[in-house]
Amino acid sequence: MGAGVVQKSGDAGRRRRGRGRSRPMSEINVTPFVDVMLVLLIIFMVAAPLMTVGVPVELPETAANPLPGEEEEPLTVTVTAEGVVMIQTTEVARSDLVSRLQGIAAERDSTRVYLRADGSVSYAQVMEVMGALNRGGFNNIGLVTEAGGPTLDESDG
């Protein structure tokens, strides 16, 4: 850290009774501020990648635990093996999916949407539907799978 020189005003050789008057130092030492900013920059650079939130993915036939049940019938979006998108049991055009869901969700208490997809449907198609749901404001999406599938334990393989 740099040291500043404080100059006494007038009467340089005389002794005064009491405390002498000093002019305030007009320079600001910015070195500590720069040090603090660099430390904060490093902290944010390290922490930023950790703040990304991933979507929990459950694929068909997993050993995952079921999601807790709800009091009202869950809102389900299904992608069939042919790529047809359905809300509950009603077929819906992909372009109308989000607007129809928003209308239904306005009358419901829960914002959770369950996404079911046939195992033969490509990952890209499922992600298109999931992206449309997310863009439409549905952030609480559960992927439905069959229970009793394989686990990643070493003893299974």
C-alpha positions as CSV (number, residue, x, y, z in Angstrom):
1,M,0.0,0.0,0.0
2,G,1.2,3.5,-0.8
3,A,1.7,6.0,1.9
4,G,0.6,9.6,1.5
5,V,2.4,12.7,2.9
6,V,0.3,15.0,5.0
7,Q,1.4,18.5,4.8
8,K,1.0,21.0,7.6
9,S,-0.5,24.3,6.7
10,G,1.5,27.5,7.3
11,D,3.7,28.2,10.4
12,A,6.1,25.3,9.6
13,G,8.8,26.2,12.2
14,R,6.6,27.3,15.1
15,R,5.2,25.2,17.8
16,R,1.5,25.6,18.6
17,R,-0.4,24.8,21.6
18,G,-2.7,21.9,20.9
19,R,-3.0,19.9,17.7
20,G,-1.7,21.3,14.5
21,R,-4.0,21.6,11.6
22,S,-3.5,19.2,8.7
23,R,-4.8,19.4,5.2
24,P,-6.6,16.2,4.2
25,M,-4.8,14.0,1.7
26,S,-6.4,14.5,-1.7
27,E,-5.2,11.2,-3.2
28,I,-7.2,7.9,-3.0
29,N,-5.3,4.7,-2.8
30,V,-7.1,2.4,-5.2
31,T,-4.9,-0.6,-4.7
32,P,-7.1,-2.3,-2.0
33,F,-10.2,-1.7,-4.2
34,V,-8.5,-3.4,-7.2
35,D,-7.4,-6.3,-5.0
36,V,-11.0,-6.8,-3.7
37,M,-12.4,-6.6,-7.3
38,L,-10.0,-9.2,-8.6
39,V,-10.9,-11.6,-5.8
40,L,-14.6,-11.1,-6.5
41,L,-13.9,-11.6,-10.2
42,I,-12.2,-14.9,-9.5
43,I,-15.0,-16.1,-7.2
44,F,-17.7,-15.3,-9.8
45,M,-15.7,-17.0,-12.5
46,V,-15.4,-20.2,-10.4
47,A,-19.0,-20.0,-9.2
48,A,-20.8,-19.2,-12.4
49,P,-20.6,-22.6,-14.0
50,L,-21.9,-24.2,-10.8
51,M,-25.1,-22.0,-11.0
52,T,-26.5,-23.6,-14.1
53,V,-29.5,-25.7,-13.3
54,G,-30.0,-29.0,-15.2
55,V,-33.3,-30.6,-16.0
56,P,-33.7,-33.9,-14.1
57,V,-34.0,-36.6,-16.8
58,E,-35.6,-40.0,-16.3
59,L,-35.6,-42.3,-19.3
60,P,-37.9,-45.2,-19.9
61,E,-37.5,-48.2,-17.6
62,T,-35.4,-46.8,-14.8
63,A,-35.0,-47.7,-11.1
64,A,-36.0,-44.1,-10.1
65,N,-38.5,-43.5,-7.3
66,P,-41.9,-42.3,-8.3
67,L,-42.9,-38.6,-7.9
68,P,-45.3,-37.9,-5.1
69,G,-48.9,-38.0,-5.9
70,E,-51.2,-35.0,-6.3
71,E,-54.8,-34.5,-5.2
72,E,-56.0,-33.5,-8.7
73,E,-55.5,-35.5,-11.8
74,P,-52.1,-34.8,-13.2
75,L,-51.8,-32.8,-16.5
76,T,-50.1,-35.2,-18.9
77,V,-48.5,-34.5,-22.3
78,T,-47.8,-37.6,-24.4
79,V,-45.7,-38.1,-27.5
80,T,-46.7,-41.3,-29.2
81,A,-44.5,-43.6,-31.3
82,E,-45.8,-41.9,-34.4
83,G,-44.7,-38.5,-33.0
84,V,-48.3,-37.3,-32.3
85,V,-48.6,-34.9,-29.3
86,M,-51.5,-35.4,-27.0
87,I,-52.8,-33.5,-23.9
88,Q,-54.4,-36.1,-21.6
89,T,-56.2,-38.1,-24.3
90,T,-56.8,-35.3,-26.9
91,E,-54.6,-35.0,-29.9
92,V,-53.1,-31.5,-30.3
93,A,-51.1,-29.8,-33.1
94,R,-47.6,-29.0,-31.9
95,S,-48.2,-25.3,-32.7
96,D,-51.2,-25.2,-30.4
97,L,-49.7,-27.2,-27.5
98,V,-48.5,-24.3,-25.4
99,S,-51.6,-22.1,-25.8
100,R,-53.9,-25.1,-25.0
101,L,-51.8,-26.0,-21.9
102,Q,-51.8,-22.4,-20.7
103,G,-55.6,-22.3,-20.9
104,I,-55.9,-25.6,-19.0
105,A,-53.3,-24.6,-16.4
106,A,-55.1,-21.3,-15.6
107,E,-58.0,-23.4,-14.1
108,R,-55.7,-25.7,-12.1
109,D,-54.0,-25.4,-8.7
110,S,-50.8,-27.4,-9.7
111,T,-48.3,-26.2,-12.3
112,R,-46.7,-29.6,-12.8
113,V,-46.8,-31.2,-16.2
114,Y,-46.0,-34.9,-16.8
115,L,-44.3,-35.7,-20.1
116,R,-44.7,-39.2,-21.4
117,A,-42.9,-40.4,-24.5
118,D,-42.8,-43.7,-26.3
119,G,-39.4,-45.4,-26.0
120,S,-39.0,-45.4,-29.8
121,V,-39.4,-41.6,-30.1
122,S,-36.2,-39.8,-30.7
123,Y,-34.5,-37.7,-28.0
124,A,-34.8,-34.6,-30.3
125,Q,-38.6,-34.9,-30.5
126,V,-38.9,-35.2,-26.7
127,M,-36.6,-32.2,-26.2
128,E,-38.6,-30.1,-28.8
129,V,-41.8,-30.7,-26.7
130,M,-40.0,-30.1,-23.5
131,G,-38.4,-26.8,-24.8
132,A,-41.8,-25.6,-26.0
133,L,-43.3,-26.3,-22.5
134,N,-40.4,-24.5,-20.9
135,R,-40.7,-21.5,-23.2
136,G,-44.5,-21.4,-22.4
137,G,-43.7,-21.0,-18.7
138,F,-44.1,-24.6,-17.6
139,N,-40.9,-25.2,-15.5
140,N,-42.2,-28.0,-13.3
141,I,-41.9,-30.9,-15.8
142,G,-41.8,-34.5,-14.7
143,L,-40.7,-37.2,-17.1
144,V,-42.8,-40.4,-16.7
145,T,-41.0,-43.8,-16.9
146,E,-41.7,-47.4,-16.2
147,A,-40.4,-48.6,-12.8
148,G,-38.1,-51.6,-12.3
149,G,-35.6,-50.7,-15.0
150,P,-31.8,-51.3,-14.8
151,T,-29.6,-49.4,-12.3
152,L,-26.1,-48.2,-12.7
153,D,-24.8,-50.3,-9.8
154,E,-21.7,-52.4,-10.6
155,S,-23.4,-55.5,-9.2
156,D,-26.0,-55.5,-12.0
157,G,-23.7,-55.9,-14.9
